[in-house]
């Protein structure tokens, strides 16, 4: 998570792209460019089960959120395709 104004975050985001794979950089810094959970899970997404499940997959698989940050058992089932 980046701290600062929206303009600052928008300016820094491109500089951080592709850095998630670098293990020398602490996890918090590698994933600083990812969107926050609140922005991912908007009210519209929370009300639509299919959109919510897709967003859970993206949050974990693309943005590196741990399942516990969202809800472990629900995310685990969604990623495995059981829901």
Number of C-alpha atoms within 10 A of each C-alpha: 13 18 8 9 9 10 8 11 15 13 11 14 15 10 10 15 14 11 16 20 11 10 9 8 12 10 14 11 13 20 22 20 22 19 14 14 15 8 9 16 17 12 11 10 16 14 11 10 12 13 14 19 20 14 20 25 21 15 23 18 13 12 18 15 18 13 18 12 11 15 11 12 10 15 24 17 12 17 17 9 10 9 12
